[in-house]
Amino acid sequence: MNKNIIRVCGLAVLSAMTLASCNDVLDEQPRSSYDPSFFKTEEGVKGGLTSLYSHLRNLYGQAYYFTSLEAGTDEYTYGHSADGNQKDIDMTGVGEVKSTTVRSDALWGTAFSEINTACSVIENATEVGIDDALVAEAYFFRGFYYFKLVQTFGGVPLDLGGGELHSNNAPKRTSVRNTVDEVYNKAVFPDLEKAVNDLPETSRRIGTVTKNVARLYLAKAYLTYGWWLENPNGIDTYPATSNRNSGEAQSYYKKAFDMAKTAINNPGPYKLQETYRDVHLFENDRNAEWMLWADHTLNSEQYNGAGYGWGNGGAPENFVGWFTQWNYCGDMKAKGESGSIFNPVMREPIQGLGRPWTRMAPIPDALKKFTDKDLDSRWDATFTTQYRCNFNKGGKSDAFVYGANDSHIKKGETFLRFLGEDDPNVVYAQGNGSINAGTLEGHPEFVINISDISRQSYPGVWKTTDVRTDRDMENELGTPNAGSIRPFVIAKFSELYLIAAEAAVKLNDQVSAKEMVNVIRARAGKWTYSVNDNCPKVEDHSAELVAKTPETITIDFILEERLREFWGEGYRWFDLVRTQTWEKMAGVYHIADGLGRQAVEKKRDIQKHYYLRPIPQGQLDALEMDDAEKKAYQNPGYN
């Protein structure tokens, strides 16, 4: 992985792509080499634009970067098979947060390369006769990546070697960080505002950016900058700046609200799906609620960004789903009709299963924030809570396996269920392989209470797992170990409502806040199918959920709604850092460390300087600076 400005920004793209002229998708044509003069041609500029989409796969779906956005939050802690990548940022004493261990290096290494590509497109577009609407896509990506960087590291360089916001075609071994204020006001806001102005309302190709994609990120940037100006909990910024004026915060909250409402009122090709399940159902990938994604496909290894055999766990593969799935296929054991012992639930590439790595475990305290689970469909359509027998696909001829209470469980029936609410009558006893599941009178399946999940066994994430259709799905397990062939969703239309709601709370506009939140909650109450019961469920609990909305909408409630809506999608660390609630929301958690099903309390040492990630050590090592200068370049607390 490239980790420093010298290598990342000396060349702009690793493989150039071209824009398709006769179909609806981007035509990726990899090139083995090129030089900066490539951008002096129309082909080069268009190729640079297409590479900005292709290279989203280098970051989104890359599970180590995903770890940096989810582990250590109130959503996730480290799992049974975790390594230092997950343990170091748990902040409970099992690792150390430092410049060599936080995987935000993936962002640093990717973003500056893409920023340089965008700069090259912008600088050469006029000369080669490229339309303003196409150039606006480059402005969007430059603003997009600078926004990601400034949220993560604080102030970052605007001069990559060719001058501020200019491309760099020559190696540079020194660097100066701009302030947070400068990054927002020289790069993020102007670039996204220009993108809003010049982009079309409708995508020119499937998945390309539009006015509303730019509006979403501009609204979020205004909102985040407003919080930064207000600084309610005194979180330090770096490099130091005198332009942090809390009195200006309200104007940016207003800009965020207005921008989000403009996007909502002018949806263009985007809309909310009828149910929450529809948003994430494999058969409905690339639906109208999706606004930006890193694409993968079963139709082409080139467009998938990875091979189809044994996944290697690196970019550009999408392997996020592995990290949040426990070892269901190895830890569960059952006695079959024949008397033999085997795994009743085999590893299979269907939505809800897939390849397990047990790297990240959900925190029970956060799972309990999915309230009204029988009304709110987001619990059912986020997690795999029922693990069903598929042993017949693994060559077992047994008619059934023995389940709880001497029951017979056949193929397709539930062997293990994670209960959404605790039942005091659950009895745990050793057995069931190594998971120590419980029994409950009247239940043929084994059960585990929500409070009793451990780092070893827990609900996986249904909505982000892989599906492989290139097999006999009724009788074969297929290839469950490759990277996912599903896109990784980066932005969704639904977030506009929660951005507007959060901004409204900061503006003391409770009417608007409640209106925006209730749109999302009403949709959550609509069911057409139960994922975990695997059967139709045509029910509408919208009115009931809306009636349960608190009279006063608070930031804490907005954060709970964001958790329910975007669980495990890479939003959470940014949400907690933006609102300066990380320690409040995630400072203490409970989980069972072993198989005794007895949760223990864990306390995190979330220090204020952790609100900025460290500059990657690879960047510092590559700079031609003395030790004092490198120390000054690094964020405080990490030297």
Secondary structure per residue as TSV (DSSP state, phi and psi in degrees):
chain	resnum	aa	ss	phi	psi
A	1	M	-	360.0	133.0
A	2	N	-	-73.2	132.4
A	3	K	-	-126.4	6.6
A	4	N	S	-139.3	160.2
A	5	I	H	-63.3	-35.3
A	6	I	H	-57.1	-50.8
A	7	R	H	-81.6	-38.9
A	8	V	H	-67.0	-41.3
A	9	C	H	-100.6	-4.0
A	10	G	H	-67.7	-35.6
A	11	L	S	-124.0	151.4
A	12	A	S	-91.3	-46.2
A	13	V	-	-136.2	150.2
A	14	L	S	-84.6	-30.5
A	15	S	S	-144.2	124.8
A	16	A	-	-84.5	150.1
A	17	M	-	-127.7	163.7
A	18	T	B	-119.6	159.9
A	19	L	-	-89.8	129.4
A	20	A	-	-64.9	141.0
A	21	S	S	-106.2	-11.8
A	22	C	S	-129.9	13.1
A	23	N	S	-146.3	-174.0
A	24	D	S	-97.7	-0.4
A	25	V	S	-117.5	159.8
A	26	L	-	-72.3	132.8
A	27	D	B	-95.7	106.7
A	28	E	-	-87.8	121.0
A	29	Q	-	-124.9	91.5
A	30	P	-	-60.9	144.0
A	31	R	-	-121.9	141.3
A	32	S	S	-79.0	-25.5
A	33	S	-	-159.3	164.1
A	34	Y	-	-170.9	172.8
A	35	D	-	-132.5	172.3
A	36	P	G	-56.2	-23.8
A	37	S	G	-66.4	-17.3
A	38	F	G	-55.7	-34.2
A	39	F	G	-78.1	-1.6
A	40	K	G	-85.7	2.2
A	41	T	S	-115.9	157.3
A	42	E	H	-61.5	-40.7
A	43	E	H	-60.4	-41.1
A	44	G	H	-66.1	-43.5
A	45	V	H	-65.0	-45.0
A	46	K	H	-66.5	-35.7
A	47	G	H	-64.8	-38.7
A	48	G	H	-62.6	-40.3
A	49	L	H	-62.0	-46.8
A	50	T	H	-64.8	-35.3
A	51	S	H	-63.9	-27.9
A	52	L	H	-62.6	-32.4
A	53	Y	H	-79.0	-47.0
A	54	S	H	-57.7	-41.1
A	55	H	G	-77.9	-2.9
A	56	L	G	-58.5	-26.1
A	57	R	G	-67.2	-19.6
A	58	N	G	-71.8	-15.5
A	59	L	T	-121.4	-44.2
A	60	Y	T	-96.6	117.0
A	61	G	T	106.2	-16.6
A	62	Q	-	-75.0	108.0
A	63	A	H	-73.3	-18.2
A	64	Y	H	-75.1	-36.7
A	65	Y	H	-65.9	-41.3
A	66	F	H	-55.7	-40.1
A	67	T	H	-55.5	-42.2
A	68	S	H	-67.8	-17.1
A	69	L	H	-98.4	-14.5
A	70	E	H	-123.4	-45.6
A	71	A	B	-65.4	140.5
A	72	G	T	87.2	-1.4
A	73	T	S	-97.6	-173.7
A	74	D	S	-76.7	-7.9
A	75	E	S	-85.4	-43.2
A	76	Y	E	-134.4	147.4
A	77	T	E	-124.8	-177.5
A	78	Y	E	-76.3	146.3
A	79	G	-	-93.8	179.0
A	80	H	T	-58.6	-36.5
A	81	S	T	-103.3	20.2
A	82	A	-	-66.5	153.4
A	83	D	-	-113.8	-166.7
A	84	G	H	-60.7	-24.9
A	85	N	H	-60.1	-32.6
A	86	Q	H	-96.8	-36.2
A	87	K	H	-72.4	-37.3
A	88	D	G	-60.8	-34.8
A	89	I	G	-99.6	16.2
A	90	D	G	-80.6	-23.3
A	91	M	-	60.4	30.8
A	92	T	S	-112.6	15.0
A	93	G	S	95.1	0.5
A	94	V	S	-92.1	-2.3
A	95	G	S	-163.1	-171.9
A	96	E	-	-136.7	131.9
A	97	V	-	-85.4	113.0
A	98	K	-	-152.6	178.5
A	99	S	T	-69.1	-13.5
A	100	T	T	-102.5	-1.5
A	101	T	T	-119.1	-20.6
A	102	V	-	-84.9	124.6
A	103	R	T	-82.0	18.9
A	104	S	T	-68.7	-6.4
A	105	D	H	-59.0	-26.5
A	106	A	H	-62.4	-39.3
A	107	L	H	-66.9	-48.9
A	108	W	H	-57.1	-47.0
A	109	G	H	-67.1	-29.0
A	110	T	H	-89.1	-45.2
A	111	A	H	-61.9	-44.3
A	112	F	H	-68.6	-32.3
A	113	S	H	-62.8	-44.6
A	114	E	H	-70.8	-35.1
A	115	I	H	-61.6	-41.7
A	116	N	H	-65.8	-37.7
A	117	T	H	-61.5	-45.4
A	118	A	H	-60.3	-42.3
A	119	C	H	-61.4	-41.0
A	120	S	H	-62.9	-39.8
A	121	V	H	-64.0	-48.8
A	122	I	H	-61.2	-41.4
A	123	E	H	-72.9	-27.1
A	124	N	H	-106.6	-8.0
A	125	A	H	-62.7	-44.6
A	126	T	H	-63.1	-43.2
A	127	E	H	-63.0	-35.1
A	128	V	H	-96.4	2.4
A	129	G	T	82.0	37.8
A	130	I	-	-88.8	138.0
A	131	D	-	-62.7	146.5
A	132	D	H	-58.2	-34.8
A	133	A	H	-65.0	-34.0
A	134	L	H	-72.5	-42.0
A	135	V	H	-61.9	-32.9
A	136	A	H	-60.8	-27.4
A	137	E	H	-65.1	-38.1
A	138	A	H	-67.1	-40.6
A	139	Y	H	-60.3	-40.8
A	140	F	H	-58.5	-50.2
A	141	F	H	-66.4	-35.2
A	142	R	H	-64.7	-44.9
A	143	G	H	-65.3	-38.5
A	144	F	H	-59.5	-50.0
A	145	Y	H	-71.2	-37.9
A	146	Y	H	-64.7	-33.8
A	147	F	H	-65.0	-43.7
A	148	K	H	-61.3	-43.5
A	149	L	H	-65.2	-45.8
A	150	V	H	-68.8	-32.7
A	151	Q	H	-67.5	-31.5
A	152	T	H	-88.1	-45.9
A	153	F	H	-111.8	-8.2
A	154	G	S	86.1	-145.7
A	155	G	S	-65.5	138.6
A	156	V	-	-134.2	164.9
A	157	P	-	-66.9	134.3
A	158	L	S	-96.7	-18.5
A	159	D	B	-103.5	108.5
A	160	L	S	-93.2	3.2
A	161	G	S	132.7	-16.2
A	162	G	S	-112.9	11.0
A	163	G	S	104.7	162.4
A	164	E	B	-59.5	128.0
A	165	L	T	57.8	33.5
A	166	H	-	-121.7	153.8
A	167	S	-	-71.2	154.6
A	168	N	-	-115.4	120.2
A	169	N	-	-108.9	2.5
A	170	A	S	-132.6	146.6
A	171	P	-	-58.3	142.8
A	172	K	-	-139.0	128.6
A	173	R	-	-112.7	18.4
A	174	T	-	-130.6	163.5
A	175	S	-	-159.2	145.3
A	176	V	-	-126.9	131.2
A	177	R	-	-86.9	129.7
A	178	N	-	-78.2	165.5
A	179	T	-	-79.4	164.3
A	180	V	H	-56.6	-45.3
A	181	D	H	-58.8	-42.8
A	182	E	H	-67.9	-40.0
A	183	V	I	-61.8	-44.2
A	184	Y	I	-65.4	-47.9
A	185	N	I	-86.7	-16.5
A	186	K	I	-101.1	-24.9
A	187	A	I	-122.4	-61.2
A	188	V	I	-62.3	-57.2
A	189	F	H	-65.5	-51.2
A	190	P	H	-59.9	-40.7
A	191	D	H	-68.1	-45.5
A	192	L	H	-70.1	-33.7
A	193	E	H	-65.8	-40.2
A	194	K	H	-66.5	-37.1
A	195	A	H	-63.8	-42.3
A	196	V	H	-59.8	-40.5
A	197	N	H	-70.8	-40.0
A	198	D	H	-102.7	-18.9
A	199	L	S	-72.1	155.5
A	200	P	-	-78.7	164.6
A	201	E	S	-72.5	-30.0
A	202	T	S	-120.3	142.5
A	203	S	-	-59.2	136.8
A	204	R	S	-75.8	-26.0
A	205	R	S	-139.5	159.7
A	206	I	T	-57.4	120.0
A	207	G	T	91.2	-4.1
A	208	T	-	-78.9	158.5
A	209	V	-	-76.7	154.3
A	210	T	-	-133.0	179.7
A	211	K	H	-54.2	-43.6
A	212	N	H	-71.9	-29.7
A	213	V	H	-63.9	-44.0
A	214	A	H	-66.3	-37.8
A	215	R	H	-61.5	-40.7
A	216	L	H	-59.2	-49.3
A	217	Y	H	-72.2	-31.5
A	218	L	H	-68.3	-41.7
A	219	A	H	-61.1	-42.7
A	220	K	H	-67.5	-37.2
A	221	A	H	-65.6	-43.5
A	222	Y	H	-59.3	-44.8
A	223	L	H	-61.5	-47.0
A	224	T	H	-65.0	-40.4
A	225	Y	H	-66.7	-36.1
A	226	G	H	-60.3	-45.8
A	227	W	H	-60.2	-42.1
A	228	W	H	-62.7	-41.5
A	229	L	H	-65.5	-43.2
A	230	E	H	-68.2	-43.6
A	231	N	-	48.3	59.9
A	232	P	T	-64.0	-25.4
A	233	N	T	-112.8	15.9
A	234	G	-	64.8	43.0
A	235	I	-	-82.3	125.6
A	236	D	-	-66.0	152.6
A	237	T	-	-116.2	164.5
A	238	Y	S	-155.9	139.8
A	239	P	S	-60.7	157.8
A	240	A	-	-60.7	145.7
A	241	T	-	-145.4	149.0
A	242	S	S	-95.9	4.5
A	243	N	-	-97.4	17.6
A	244	R	-	-90.3	93.9
A	245	N	-	-113.6	106.6
A	246	S	G	-61.7	-24.3
A	247	G	G	-66.6	-19.3
A	248	E	G	-89.8	-8.1
A	249	A	H	-58.7	-42.8
A	250	Q	H	-59.9	-35.5
A	251	S	H	-65.6	-33.0
A	252	Y	H	-78.4	-32.2
A	253	Y	H	-62.3	-38.1
A	254	K	H	-66.9	-41.7
A	255	K	H	-61.6	-41.1
A	256	A	H	-63.0	-45.8
A	257	F	H	-62.2	-48.1
A	258	D	H	-63.5	-40.3
A	259	M	H	-67.0	-43.3
A	260	A	H	-64.0	-42.2
A	261	K	H	-65.6	-37.1
A	262	T	H	-60.0	-42.2
A	263	A	H	-66.4	-41.2
A	264	I	H	-64.8	-41.6
A	265	N	H	-77.1	-15.0
A	266	N	S	-128.3	69.4
A	267	P	-	-69.0	-22.3
A	268	G	T	60.2	-128.8
A	269	P	T	-83.5	0.7
A	270	Y	-	-100.5	150.6
A	271	K	-	-164.7	158.8
A	272	L	-	-68.9	141.8
A	273	Q	-	-73.7	161.2
A	274	E	S	-63.2	-41.5
A	275	T	S	-129.2	161.8
A	276	Y	H	-64.6	-37.3
A	277	R	H	-58.1	-39.0
A	278	D	H	-60.6	-29.4
A	279	V	H	-64.6	-35.9
A	280	H	H	-115.4	1.7
A	281	L	-	-67.5	131.2
A	282	F	G	-51.3	-45.5
A	283	E	G	-65.0	-13.1
A	284	N	G	-112.6	17.9
A	285	D	T	-55.9	146.8
A	286	R	T	66.2	36.5
A	287	N	-	-77.4	178.5
A	288	A	T	-72.1	-9.3
A	289	E	T	-84.0	-23.2
A	290	W	E	-74.2	132.2
A	291	M	E	-111.3	-30.3
A	292	L	E	-152.2	138.6
A	293	W	E	-152.5	156.5
A	294	A	E	-92.1	114.9
A	295	D	-	-82.6	146.3
A	296	H	-	-145.3	154.1
A	297	T	-	-153.7	154.4
A	298	L	S	-82.1	-12.8
A	299	N	S	-79.4	-20.0
A	300	S	-	-156.6	127.6
A	301	E	H	-64.3	-32.0
A	302	Q	H	-63.0	-47.2
A	303	Y	H	-76.0	-21.8
A	304	N	H	-74.5	-28.2
A	305	G	T	80.0	10.2
A	306	A	S	-163.2	163.9
A	307	G	-	-77.5	176.0
A	308	Y	S	-108.0	6.4
A	309	G	S	-98.4	-116.8
A	310	W	S	-86.6	116.5
A	311	G	-	-66.7	146.3
A	312	N	-	-99.6	-4.5
A	313	G	S	70.3	46.2
A	314	G	-	-152.4	159.3
A	315	A	T	-63.3	147.1
A	316	P	T	-92.0	21.0
A	317	E	S	-66.4	152.2
A	318	N	-	-98.4	104.0
A	319	F	-	-128.8	23.2
A	320	V	H	-58.5	-40.4
A	321	G	H	-59.5	-28.2
A	322	W	H	-63.7	-41.5
A	323	F	H	-65.9	-29.0
A	324	T	T	-103.3	14.3
A	325	Q	-	-112.9	131.3
A	326	W	-	-83.1	172.7
A	327	N	-	-83.5	62.7
A	328	Y	H	-59.7	-32.2
A	329	C	H	-86.0	-7.7
A	330	G	H	-115.4	-32.3
A	331	D	H	-83.7	-28.1
A	332	M	-	-84.5	137.1
A	333	K	-	-134.3	150.4
A	334	A	E	-146.9	154.1
A	335	K	E	-92.7	126.0
A	336	G	B	-83.0	175.0
A	337	E	T	-55.4	-34.6
A	338	S	T	-76.3	-11.1
A	339	G	S	96.1	-10.5
A	340	S	-	-77.6	155.3
A	341	I	E	-104.5	128.7
A	342	F	E	-155.6	175.1
A	343	N	-	-78.1	119.8
A	344	P	S	-76.0	-23.8
A	345	V	S	-118.9	107.4
A	346	M	-	-89.0	156.3
A	347	R	-	-64.1	124.9
A	348	E	-	-149.3	139.9
A	349	P	-	-84.1	67.7
A	350	I	S	-120.4	158.4
A	351	Q	T	-63.1	121.9
A	352	G	T	111.3	-17.9
A	353	L	-	-117.3	-116.0
A	354	G	-	88.1	-171.0
A	355	R	-	-76.6	128.2
A	356	P	-	-97.6	141.2
A	357	W	-	-126.3	-16.6
A	358	T	-	53.5	40.9
A	359	R	-	-86.7	-34.3
A	360	M	E	-131.9	128.5
A	361	A	E	-110.7	135.8
A	362	P	E	-70.1	147.8
A	363	I	-	-90.3	124.9
A	364	P	H	-55.0	-37.1
A	365	D	H	-56.6	-39.3
A	366	A	H	-75.9	-36.6
A	367	L	H	-60.8	-30.1
A	368	K	T	-72.1	-11.4
A	369	K	T	-76.6	-10.2
A	370	F	S	-81.1	83.4
A	371	T	-	-83.8	164.9
A	372	D	-	52.5	50.1
A	373	K	T	-63.1	-23.6
A	374	D	T	-80.9	-15.8
A	375	L	T	-102.4	-44.0
A	376	D	-	-88.6	114.7
A	377	S	H	-73.1	-8.8
A	378	R	H	-69.4	-29.7
A	379	W	H	-63.6	-49.5
A	380	D	H	-64.8	-36.9
A	381	A	T	-98.3	13.5
A	382	T	T	-109.7	-42.8
A	383	F	E	-114.2	152.0
A	384	T	E	-90.3	107.4
A	385	T	-	-107.5	-9.3
A	386	Q	E	-125.5	125.0
A	387	Y	E	-106.6	116.9
A	388	R	E	-102.7	145.9
A	389	C	-	-65.4	132.6
A	390	N	-	-137.8	25.2
A	391	F	G	-60.0	-24.3
A	392	N	G	-61.7	-30.2
A	393	K	G	-75.2	-15.7
A	394	G	G	-93.8	12.3
A	395	G	T	92.9	8.0
A	396	K	-	-86.7	131.2
A	397	S	-	-96.3	0.1
A	398	D	-	-58.0	142.3
A	399	A	S	-76.0	-24.3
A	400	F	-	-160.2	167.9
A	401	V	E	-119.6	159.2
A	402	Y	E	-83.2	127.9
A	403	G	-	-105.9	-149.2
A	404	A	G	-74.4	152.1
A	405	N	G	54.5	37.6
A	406	D	G	60.0	26.0
A	407	S	-	-77.8	163.2
A	408	H	E	-108.0	121.8
A	409	I	E	-115.3	122.7
A	410	K	-	-96.7	172.9
A	411	K	T	-57.9	139.5
A	412	G	T	85.5	-8.8
A	413	E	S	-97.7	156.6
A	414	T	E	-74.8	125.2
A	415	F	E	-94.7	-35.1
A	416	L	E	-138.1	136.0
A	417	R	E	-129.1	131.7
A	418	F	E	-90.8	120.2
A	419	L	-	-76.4	136.0
A	420	G	S	-70.9	-26.9
A	421	E	S	-127.9	145.4
A	422	D	-	-67.2	138.0
A	423	D	-	-118.8	117.6
A	424	P	T	-65.4	-12.2
A	425	N	T	-88.6	-1.0
A	426	V	-	-68.1	133.2
A	427	V	E	-116.7	123.5
A	428	Y	E	-97.1	141.1
A	429	A	-	-150.4	150.2
A	430	Q	S	-59.6	143.1
A	431	G	-	142.4	-167.1
A	432	N	T	57.5	42.9
A	433	G	T	76.6	-127.3
A	434	S	T	-114.3	19.9
A	435	I	T	-99.3	-15.1
A	436	N	-	51.3	55.0
A	437	A	-	-77.8	168.0
A	438	G	E	-107.2	171.5
A	439	T	E	-119.1	154.5
A	440	L	-	-142.3	128.6
A	441	E	T	-54.2	132.8
A	442	G	T	88.6	-4.0
A	443	H	-	-109.2	123.0
A	444	P	S	-74.5	-24.0
A	445	E	S	-91.6	158.1
A	446	F	E	-75.4	154.2
A	447	V	E	-136.8	156.1
A	448	I	E	-138.7	127.3
A	449	N	-	-66.9	152.7
A	450	I	G	-62.5	-34.5
A	451	S	G	-73.6	-14.4
A	452	D	G	-106.8	9.4
A	453	I	-	-66.1	153.6
A	454	S	B	-123.2	179.9
A	455	R	S	-68.8	-13.9
A	456	Q	S	-98.2	-35.0
A	457	S	S	-136.0	128.5
A	458	Y	-	-165.5	163.7
A	459	P	-	-63.3	129.7
A	460	G	E	-79.5	175.9
A	461	V	E	-98.9	114.0
A	462	W	S	-68.7	-42.5
A	463	K	T	-71.3	-21.8
A	464	T	T	-108.7	4.9
A	465	T	-	-80.4	164.1
A	466	D	-	-85.9	160.9
A	467	V	-	-138.5	131.3
A	468	R	-	-119.9	120.1
A	469	T	-	-101.7	0.7
A	470	D	S	-86.5	58.5
A	471	R	S	-166.8	172.8
A	472	D	-	-81.9	97.1
A	473	M	T	-69.1	-18.3
A	474	E	T	-81.7	-26.6
A	475	N	T	-127.5	-9.6
A	476	E	-	-123.5	147.4
A	477	L	-	-78.1	-32.4
A	478	G	-	80.8	-150.1
A	479	T	-	-113.7	95.3
A	480	P	-	-94.8	4.8
A	481	N	S	-108.7	-0.1
A	482	A	S	-83.2	166.6
A	483	G	-	-62.3	155.1
A	484	S	-	-65.1	143.1
A	485	I	-	-96.7	10.2
A	486	R	S	-94.7	147.8
A	487	P	-	-64.2	154.3
A	488	F	E	-99.7	119.8
A	489	V	E	-78.1	127.7
A	490	I	E	-102.1	-38.8
A	491	A	E	-142.3	142.0
A	492	K	E	-133.6	149.0
A	493	F	T	-60.0	-31.2
A	494	S	T	-60.6	-28.7
A	495	E	H	-66.0	-27.1
A	496	L	H	-56.2	-37.5
A	497	Y	H	-66.8	-38.5
A	498	L	H	-80.4	-27.3
A	499	I	H	-64.0	-47.1
A	500	A	H	-62.1	-40.8
A	501	A	H	-64.1	-43.5
A	502	E	H	-64.1	-43.9
A	503	A	H	-62.9	-38.4
A	504	A	H	-64.1	-39.6
A	505	V	H	-60.5	-43.2
A	506	K	H	-67.6	-23.0
A	507	L	T	-93.3	4.6
A	508	N	T	60.0	32.8
A	509	D	-	-105.3	83.0
A	510	Q	H	-68.3	-31.2
A	511	V	H	-61.8	-49.2
A	512	S	H	-68.6	-38.7
A	513	A	H	-60.0	-45.2
A	514	K	H	-68.5	-39.2
A	515	E	H	-60.0	-45.8
A	516	M	H	-67.8	-45.1
A	517	V	H	-61.0	-40.9
A	518	N	H	-69.5	-23.3
A	519	V	H	-62.4	-44.3
A	520	I	H	-70.3	-41.3
A	521	R	H	-68.4	-36.0
A	522	A	H	-63.9	-42.0
A	523	R	H	-64.2	-37.9
A	524	A	H	-62.5	-24.8
A	525	G	T	-82.3	-3.9
A	526	K	E	-95.6	128.8
A	527	W	E	-123.9	143.0
A	528	T	E	-126.2	-16.1
A	529	Y	E	-157.8	142.6
A	530	S	E	-98.1	117.0
A	531	V	T	-60.1	-49.7
A	532	N	T	-80.6	-30.0
A	533	D	T	-80.2	-13.0
A	534	N	T	57.2	48.5
A	535	C	E	-158.9	160.0
A	536	P	E	-59.5	143.9
A	537	K	E	-146.1	90.2
A	538	V	E	-94.2	94.6
A	539	E	E	-142.8	148.2
A	540	D	E	-126.2	107.2
A	541	H	-	-109.1	23.4
A	542	S	H	-56.7	-48.8
A	543	A	H	-62.0	-38.3
A	544	E	H	-66.8	-42.1
A	545	L	H	-68.6	-40.6
A	546	V	H	-62.5	-38.5
A	547	A	H	-64.8	-25.0
A	548	K	T	-88.0	-3.8
A	549	T	S	-63.5	131.6
A	550	P	-	-58.1	150.3
A	551	E	S	-63.2	-38.7
A	552	T	S	-110.0	120.6
A	553	I	-	-85.8	125.3
A	554	T	-	-114.7	168.9
A	555	I	H	-63.3	-38.0
A	556	D	H	-59.1	-41.0
A	557	F	H	-68.7	-38.9
A	558	I	H	-59.7	-42.3
A	559	L	H	-64.7	-35.8
A	560	E	H	-65.8	-41.3
A	561	E	H	-64.6	-39.8
A	562	R	H	-64.4	-37.5
A	563	L	H	-62.0	-45.4
A	564	R	H	-68.6	-33.7
A	565	E	H	-83.0	-35.9
A	566	F	H	-122.1	22.9
A	567	W	T	-51.2	131.3
A	568	G	T	66.7	22.9
A	569	E	S	-109.2	7.2
A	570	G	S	89.9	16.4
A	571	Y	-	-92.1	-26.3
A	572	R	H	-66.4	-44.2
A	573	W	H	-61.7	-42.1
A	574	F	H	-61.7	-39.9
A	575	D	H	-62.4	-45.2
A	576	L	H	-72.3	-34.8
A	577	V	H	-71.5	-44.0
A	578	R	H	-56.5	-48.0
A	579	T	T	-86.9	0.9
A	580	Q	T	55.2	41.0
A	581	T	-	-119.0	14.4
A	582	W	H	-57.4	-52.3
A	583	E	H	-64.9	-40.7
A	584	K	H	-61.5	-44.6
A	585	M	H	-83.1	-31.3
A	586	A	H	-123.7	5.0
A	587	G	S	-68.1	-26.0
A	588	V	E	-134.3	137.1
A	589	Y	E	-146.2	168.4
A	590	H	E	-130.7	135.0
A	591	I	E	-162.2	152.6
A	592	A	B	-81.2	125.3
A	593	D	S	-78.9	-32.6
A	594	G	S	-117.2	-149.4
A	595	L	S	-101.7	5.5
A	596	G	S	-74.0	-6.5
A	597	R	-	59.5	34.0
A	598	Q	-	-119.4	106.2
A	599	A	-	-66.6	142.6
A	600	V	E	-121.0	154.9
A	601	E	E	-84.8	135.4
A	602	K	E	-121.8	135.0
A	603	K	E	-112.7	131.1
A	604	R	-	-97.3	140.9
A	605	D	-	-96.4	80.2
A	606	I	-	-90.0	92.6
A	607	Q	-	-79.3	155.1
A	608	K	G	-61.7	-32.9
A	609	H	G	-71.1	-13.5
A	610	Y	G	-69.7	-13.2
A	611	Y	G	-66.0	-12.8
A	612	L	S	-116.7	134.3
A	613	R	-	-76.5	154.0
A	614	P	-	-72.4	147.4
A	615	I	-	-63.0	129.3
A	616	P	-	-55.7	141.1
A	617	Q	H	-61.6	-34.0
A	618	G	H	-60.0	-34.8
A	619	Q	H	-66.7	-45.9
A	620	L	H	-64.1	-42.4
A	621	D	H	-62.5	-28.7
A	622	A	H	-84.9	-14.5
A	623	L	S	-80.3	140.6
A	624	E	-	-87.6	80.5
A	625	M	-	-138.3	156.3
A	626	D	-	-79.0	172.7
A	627	D	H	-60.6	-36.8
A	628	A	H	-66.8	-39.7
A	629	E	H	-68.4	-38.9
A	630	K	H	-66.1	-38.2
A	631	K	H	-62.5	-40.2
A	632	A	H	-70.3	-26.1
A	633	Y	H	-74.5	-33.4
A	634	Q	S	-73.0	149.1
A	635	N	-	-65.5	143.3
A	636	P	T	-57.6	143.6
A	637	G	T	96.1	-9.3
A	638	Y	-	-111.8	1.3
A	639	N	-	-81.6	360.0
